[in-house]
Amino acid sequence: QLQLVESGGGLVQPGGSLRLSCVGSGSFFSIYAMYWYRQAPGKQRELVAAITSGGSTNYTDSVKGRFTISRDNAKNTAYLQMNSLKPEDTAVYYCKNRVSSWGQGTQVTVSS
């Protein structure tokens, strides 16, 4: 089973930026669409961004124009570049694909 490990979270001021990384182990990373989810305290997990194996992307409305999902299949890595961060972006961020289990996630806190 493909294992995914998220990193790159932290504390950032409103308007700041972070880049999250998701590294996959095992084979066939490149054939799967990759997804970034987030879960804020007391809220359900939501899908934030997706990228197909061919590189097509999609975003939830609240992050369009601020977040960019990308992937480097040679490195078995997916990224989430987050700009113009807002306090409401505070959450634990997870990456996932169709065959992976849920990982530990990485905490993003946007606060002054």
Wavefront OBJ file of the C-alpha trace (Angstrom):
o trace
v 0.000 0.000 0.000
v 1.272 3.444 -0.843
v 2.332 5.465 2.174
v 2.213 9.252 2.094
v 3.976 11.604 4.528
v 3.022 15.268 4.796
v 5.343 18.065 5.908
v 5.814 21.804 5.663
v 3.172 23.102 8.038
v 3.761 25.719 10.697
v 2.687 29.014 12.187
v 2.373 31.907 9.753
v 0.896 35.385 9.924
v -2.153 36.324 7.850
v -1.063 37.094 4.309
v 1.901 34.779 4.551
v 2.810 31.682 2.560
v 3.653 28.045 3.150
v 4.468 25.138 0.876
v 3.317 21.707 1.955
v 4.965 18.551 0.657
v 3.630 15.018 0.388
v 6.150 12.274 -0.262
v 5.003 8.847 -1.367
v 6.734 5.516 -0.884
v 6.156 2.482 -3.027
v 5.508 2.142 -6.706
v 3.127 3.713 -9.149
v 2.889 7.134 -7.455
v 2.562 8.786 -10.847
v -0.556 6.951 -11.966
v -2.807 8.221 -9.188
v -4.568 11.503 -8.801
v -3.440 13.291 -5.658
v -5.634 15.184 -3.237
v -5.047 17.662 -0.417
v -7.645 17.735 2.353
v -7.872 19.783 5.525
v -9.703 19.482 8.814
v -10.213 22.428 11.095
v -11.106 21.967 14.779
v -14.736 20.987 15.154
v -15.292 20.734 11.416
v -15.493 17.950 8.875
v -12.583 17.117 6.651
v -12.847 18.925 3.327
v -11.217 18.478 -0.047
v -9.055 21.488 -0.849
v -7.279 20.659 -4.105
v -6.761 17.830 -6.561
v -4.350 17.039 -9.378
v -4.751 14.241 -11.884
v -1.973 12.008 -13.147
v -1.882 14.225 -16.221
v -1.578 17.442 -14.247
v -5.106 18.837 -14.426
v -6.043 20.673 -11.253
v -9.147 21.606 -9.321
v -9.739 23.666 -6.169
v -12.441 24.361 -3.673
v -13.804 27.877 -4.117
v -12.366 29.247 -0.874
v -8.758 28.696 -1.995
v -8.976 29.456 -5.717
v -6.370 32.010 -6.734
v -4.412 31.512 -3.489
v -3.405 27.834 -3.446
v -1.589 25.854 -6.132
v -1.316 22.085 -6.234
v 1.500 20.480 -8.197
v 3.392 17.220 -8.425
v 6.862 15.947 -9.279
v 6.496 12.302 -10.200
v 10.262 11.793 -10.435
v 10.408 12.598 -6.714
v 7.151 10.851 -5.770
v 6.065 14.174 -4.301
v 2.999 16.373 -4.410
v 2.964 19.975 -3.231
v 0.477 22.542 -2.043
v 1.687 26.119 -2.352
v -0.452 28.327 -0.124
v -0.303 32.098 -0.511
v -2.294 34.946 1.043
v -3.133 32.728 3.978
v -6.097 33.591 6.165
v -6.957 32.574 9.739
v -9.748 30.385 8.341
v -7.099 28.289 6.556
v -5.972 27.025 9.955
v -6.321 23.233 9.918
v -4.490 19.949 9.738
v -3.684 19.271 6.091
v -3.576 15.761 4.673
v -2.615 14.355 1.293
v -4.278 11.291 -0.109
v -4.745 9.208 -3.199
v -7.067 6.375 -4.023
v -4.931 3.633 -2.478
v -3.214 5.366 0.431
v -4.274 5.406 4.041
v -4.689 8.635 5.987
v -1.413 9.946 7.385
v -0.679 12.154 10.379
v -1.129 15.340 8.434
v 0.681 18.616 8.958
v -0.652 21.462 11.105
v -1.093 24.882 9.516
v -1.868 27.758 11.856
v -2.536 31.239 10.514
v -2.481 33.788 13.294
v -0.989 37.131 14.206
l 1 2 3 4 5 6 7 8 9 10 11 12 13 14 15 16 17 18 19 20 21 22 23 24 25 26 27 28 29 30 31 32 33 34 35 36 37 38 39 40 41 42 43 44 45 46 47 48 49 50 51 52 53 54 55 56 57 58 59 60 61 62 63 64 65 66 67 68 69 70 71 72 73 74 75 76 77 78 79 80 81 82 83 84 85 86 87 88 89 90 91 92 93 94 95 96 97 98 99 100 101 102 103 104 105 106 107 108 109 110 111 112
